[in-house]
């Protein structure tokens, strides 16, 4: 309809007896139409982004909670391993798992947070706080990543001295090697060993 008015105005402007003000009115009408059309396209894009942000927010929020549940379970499974052979291997596995969880959970959280930022632009005021609360809940649960790092750091610092550098650890190592070779530890009668 607006384009019809613009077309009629341009047709009238071709007439040499056309009033001068018509040119200004047609120009203003065209500018208003272009401005309105541009704003409408931006609004349409914002609505489409909003729809995809809702879908992303809901799907990724659930996925983030699943990953955090797995991270909680992994945290509970991290224990000191006092076996000199299995301990370092277990520690390395736990470090790789923790790094994997950190990357995955952080990426998902960034997606959820970005979707929430997009949604916050169009949400009514009464919905903004609950949505921000859901993001904050995930952020709070992400403290498990810090706790995991702290536990792994504690295990590293408490077991890093197992390199057999002290005389006591040397004797422990010799004792363990004897056990591995089948030495039963029987040295004979202790009274005979102590008598001159």
Secondary structure, DSSP 8 states (H G I E B T S, - for coil): -HHHHHHHHHHHHTSTT--THHHHHHHHHHHHHHHHHHHHHHHHHHHHHHHHHHHHHHHHHHHHHHHHHHHHHHHHH------TTHHHHHHHHHHHHHHHHHHHHHHHHHHHHHHHHHHHTTS-HHHHHHHHHHHHHHHHHTHHHHHHHHHHHHHHHHHTTTT--SHHHHHHHHHHHHHHHT-------HHHHH--
